[in-house]
Amino acid sequence: MECVVQGIIETQHVEALEILLQGLCGVNKERLRVHELCLKSSPNLGFVSSEVRLVCDLEQPEPTWIVRHIGGAMRGAGAEQISVLVRTMVESKASKNALRLFYALGYKLDHELLRVGSAFHFHRGAQITVTVSSVNKMPKLHAIDEAVPVTPGIQLVEVTAPATADNYAEVVAAVSSFCEYLAP
């Protein structure tokens, strides 16, 4: 599982936010450059369509791929009372030819994007990651050098923390508490 809070910020305010985050988190920012492919299953693979993401961290000396499946959000009376999205998420390392495997299984490329920005990883009641990034689309398949912003002048801010069924309440509290510092 993971706990997530998302928001946006105008690009002109990103530097001030990063300074605030360095002070709050007590860590330096890391460069973020992530190539993401979203694949969807075709109808013949079952009754429910499936979506997986192939994610590659391009900042690593040896870029590696991860397969990530993001499930539905927690529902019910408890979910309506919290300000953090709690959802299932499973990820695993994958080889560089994972895309061919998913194509062979009947998945189709839905969209492709490149996220560029910064990340902060720290522990404050939970292992929290804050990313501030520009989301970019590719005009041609896999053309990451030609990526252009989807929303020029706006960047995505994401606060995420891994959780389990046993500790998600504590993680929600930690994420909510931290996000109060980021509210406008």
C-alpha angles and dihedrals in degrees: 000000000000137000116223139186119180133190142150135242133191111254091238089066098046095094092054090048091051091052089050091048092050089054095045097043099038091221135100119251120259124215114255123207113156128171111205130188118192114207127189128197121242119241094259092068094073144305096288120055115235131212126200131174126216107208128189124188102216092189092071117098087234106031111222130192126233126195110218127188115192114197133196126299122262110270136198139062093312093053093054091057098056129075094214126082110236114195140159116260130175125184137176137176115260138191121254091257094059090109091063090050093053091047088052089051090056101261119143129208108256099177142335129214144173121219115202126181139071139310135205120201118191145137121247109150087322137023099275130187123194119192127187110190148157111235111220133188127211119235089207131030112282092352096140092160089061096048117140128196116267090210110022112211094020128090131193119241115199128182112192136171131177116242141175132216087259099051107026092109091059091045091049089052092049094048093044091049093050093045091058087072090056098050113116 
